[in-house]
Amino acid sequence: MSRREPTSLVIAVRVFPDLKDENRGFDKPKREWHRPEAMLVFDTETRTDRTQRLTFGSYRFIAGGQLVRENLFYGDDLPPKEQRILARHVAIPNAVIPAEDSHDVSLLNARSIRRQTIQECIQRALPAHRV
């Protein structure tokens, strides 16, 4: 049995600052952080090879502290077999957000969210501005 050497893995961790807990033992930030009125949040998964091609991802559009829209999307070149796996997942009630019975999540290809969805979110977040 051969022993394998440990392999380093770069990871990224996202955090949301909790400014309400002042007893944590660290200094307060010099500038107070405020949640924006509207946020478009993406999370993506990619191939682990050199290309890092998009496999799938999700996005949430939040305005006024309320979830407005959430969808899953897949890379334009994702094989049909993998697209069907995602489609089955989206079709299962409560699969994406178990606590919400009426949560509507669609499966889109990446090309459709690049134009239509992002533009719609921007217009909703900035109704007085022309984008």
C-alpha positions in Angstrom: 0.0 0.0 0.0 1.5 3.3 -1.1 1.3 6.4 1.1 0.1 9.5 -0.7 1.5 12.8 0.2 -1.1 15.4 1.3 -2.2 17.7 -1.5 -2.9 21.3 -0.7 -6.3 22.7 -1.8 -7.1 26.4 -2.1 -10.5 27.2 -0.6 -12.5 30.4 -0.3 -14.9 31.1 2.6 -17.6 33.7 2.3 -18.8 35.4 5.5 -21.6 37.8 6.4 -20.6 40.3 9.2 -22.7 40.0 12.3 -22.3 43.5 13.8 -24.9 42.9 16.5 -22.6 40.8 18.7 -20.2 43.2 20.3 -18.8 40.8 22.8 -16.5 38.9 20.4 -13.3 40.5 21.6 -12.3 42.2 18.4 -12.3 45.9 17.5 -15.3 47.4 15.8 -14.8 48.3 12.2 -13.8 51.9 11.5 -16.8 52.2 9.1 -20.1 50.5 9.8 -21.2 48.1 7.2 -24.7 48.4 5.8 -26.6 45.8 3.7 -27.4 47.2 0.3 -31.0 47.7 -0.7 -30.7 45.2 -3.5 -28.2 42.3 -4.0 -27.6 39.9 -6.9 -25.7 37.0 -5.4 -24.1 34.2 -7.5 -22.6 30.9 -6.5 -21.0 28.8 -9.2 -19.4 25.4 -9.6 -16.8 24.7 -12.2 -14.8 21.8 -13.6 -11.7 21.0 -11.7 -9.4 20.8 -14.7 -7.4 23.7 -16.2 -10.4 25.1 -18.1 -12.5 25.8 -14.9 -15.5 25.7 -17.2 -18.9 26.4 -15.6 -20.9 23.3 -14.7 -23.8 24.9 -12.8 -24.6 27.6 -10.4 -27.4 29.5 -8.6 -28.3 33.1 -8.1 -30.6 35.0 -5.7 -31.9 38.5 -6.2 -32.8 40.1 -2.9 -34.4 43.5 -2.7 -35.5 45.3 0.5 -34.4 42.3 2.5 -36.8 39.9 0.6 -36.0 37.2 -1.8 -37.3 38.2 -5.1 -36.0 35.5 -7.4 -33.8 32.5 -7.2 -32.8 30.1 -10.0 -30.3 27.5 -10.9 -28.3 27.7 -14.2 -25.9 25.5 -16.1 -23.0 26.1 -18.4 -23.9 26.4 -22.1 -21.7 23.4 -22.9 -22.9 21.1 -20.0 -23.7 17.6 -21.4 -27.4 16.7 -21.6 -27.0 13.9 -19.0 -25.8 16.5 -16.4 -28.5 18.9 -17.5 -31.1 16.2 -16.7 -29.7 15.7 -13.2 -30.2 19.4 -12.5 -33.7 19.4 -14.1 -34.7 16.5 -11.8 -33.4 18.3 -8.8 -35.3 21.5 -9.6 -38.5 19.4 -10.3 -38.6 18.0 -6.7 -40.7 20.1 -4.5 -38.7 21.6 -1.6 -35.4 20.3 -3.0 -33.8 23.7 -3.3 -35.2 25.4 -0.2 -36.8 22.7 2.1 -38.7 25.2 4.4 -40.6 26.9 1.6 -43.6 25.1 -0.1 -44.3 27.7 -2.7 -40.7 28.6 -3.7 -40.4 28.7 -7.4 -37.0 27.8 -8.8 -36.3 27.4 -12.5 -33.4 25.9 -14.4 -31.9 28.2 -17.0 -28.9 28.1 -19.3 -26.1 30.5 -18.6 -26.7 32.4 -21.8 -30.3 33.3 -20.7 -29.2 34.7 -17.4 -26.4 36.8 -18.8 -28.8 39.0 -20.7 -32.4 38.7 -19.5 -32.1 38.0 -15.7 -29.2 40.3 -14.9 -30.8 43.1 -16.9 -34.1 42.6 -15.1 -32.5 42.6 -11.7 -30.6 45.8 -12.4 -33.7 47.5 -13.6 -35.7 46.4 -10.6 -32.9 47.5 -8.2 -32.5 50.9 -9.9 -35.9 51.8 -11.2 -35.1 55.5 -11.6 -32.0 54.8 -13.7 -31.9 53.8 -17.3 -29.6 50.8 -17.8 
